[in-house]
Amino acid sequence: MEFRDLKIQYQILKHDIDFVMEKVMSRADFISGKEVKLLEGQLAEYVGVKHCITCGNGTDALSLALMAWGIGEGDAVFVPDFTFFSTGEAPMVCGATPVFVDVDKTTFNISAQALEQAIQWIKKEGALRPKVIIAVDLFGQPADYDALREIAEKYGLLLLEDGAQGFGGSIRKQKACSFGDISTTSFFPSKPLGCYGDGGAVFTDNDEWAELIRSLCVHGKGKDKYDNIRIGMNSRLDTLQAAILQVKLWQFNSYELQQVNAVARWYGELFDHRVIIPHIEEDVTSSWAQYTIVCEDKAQRERLQKALKAEGVPTMVYYAKGLHEQKAFANKYVSVEKYDNTQYLKDRALSLPIHPYLRKEQVKQVVELIQETI
Ligand SMILES: *Cc1c(COP(=O)(O)O)cnc(C)c1O
């Protein structure tokens, strides 16, 4: 069994993907080919925002957003403690200080209550200027944007949605990657919408920021890339990846998102009450980047991993550490609390195989193995 089966997906899409790749290769316009612009239009339409700017990867996408806002030294950027490293790395690259915030124990997303306490603490302390909230759509479930938007407005902060795992999710009818003042995503191969290498995108309704980001991702270009009016970076999605993503977006929209939700439902129906399954909030749809159960303790998680591995079922631990425990951040972040929920989850969270091509018998096998072992 594969954790996320990209090989089956390729076999299904092979005819179309090979065809579009060959077209790009014969034309040899590997950078800035027409597929890039076309894809950006399709992504913006899918998400429901005015501008989509593709870039090199999801980490650069976060940096580009913070650069467009002029975030730097002395600025506090609020980041959930339980997430992939990039979410905290991007503010550091810009010279800002990440302030790690505990997450909600049931949704795994940033806790609005802990966030508000952290903002008040930073304001009272007075050493840093509170500027940005980065919310992550962890494991595919959009964060609590009703609450987060209210807090952002109350304290005059910008809201950045890290939708690297969230593309395709929604709250009511609104799609993920449209909730931030700027939102970002990643096309890393195993994300909900992945390409065949690295890729990412930035989304916004704001014309001025969109233009700035278009300049920043091509060496701070002015009229063209040989007219440089600011310091930027080189971060582009190449034409081959854009062509592949056009095929994959079609499949994602017409089949995969719906099907991966069916797979998650099978898990939910088959597990008995002893297993803590992912909690999706009312009115919210997940894109199921991960299907993460919460074990009783670390020992049980280890037992489960071993038993599943023996039967050829791969599992992953996302995440074994809070960001505040990563060596790279030592003495460089501001700690406002003890992160009780991160501490709880890092020992208990266990991610199981999930993807749109997982069959019901396979889900059954995973569920039975887990229930025999606990
Ligand atoms: C994967 C991921 C990123 C980074 O994306 P890359 O394309 O790998 O740079 C950022 N944030 C989160 C939450 C992610 O899961």
The ligand as an SDF file (V2000), in Angstrom:
LIG
                    3D

 15 15  0  0  0  0  0  0  0  0999 V2000
    4.5200   21.7380    2.4160 C   0  0  0  0  0  0  0  0  0  0  0  0
    4.2530   22.9020    3.2440 C   0  0  0  0  0  0  0  0  0  0  0  0
    4.8670   24.1430    3.0040 C   0  0  0  0  0  0  0  0  0  0  0  0
    5.9800   24.3240    2.0300 C   0  0  0  0  0  0  0  0  0  0  0  0
    5.7590   23.9550    0.7340 O   0  0  0  0  0  0  0  0  0  0  0  0
    6.9920   23.6390   -0.2290 P   0  0  0  0  0  0  0  0  0  0  0  0
    6.3900   23.6750   -1.5860 O   0  0  0  0  0  0  0  0  0  0  0  0
    7.5060   22.2870    0.1460 O   0  0  0  0  0  0  0  0  0  0  0  0
    8.0220   24.6870   -0.0510 O   0  0  0  0  0  0  0  0  0  0  0  0
    4.4930   25.2130    3.7820 C   0  0  0  0  0  0  0  0  0  0  0  0
    3.5820   25.1000    4.7530 N   0  0  0  0  0  0  0  0  0  0  0  0
    2.9860   23.9310    5.0300 C   0  0  0  0  0  0  0  0  0  0  0  0
    1.9700   23.8680    6.1170 C   0  0  0  0  0  0  0  0  0  0  0  0
    3.3060   22.7850    4.2960 C   0  0  0  0  0  0  0  0  0  0  0  0
    2.7240   21.6260    4.5910 O   0  0  0  0  0  0  0  0  0  0  0  0
  1  2  1  0
  2  3  1  0
  2 14  2  0
  3  4  1  0
  3 10  2  0
  4  5  1  0
  5  6  1  0
  6  7  2  0
  6  8  1  0
  6  9  1  0
 10 11  1  0
 11 12  2  0
 12 13  1  0
 12 14  1  0
 14 15  1  0
M  END
$$$$
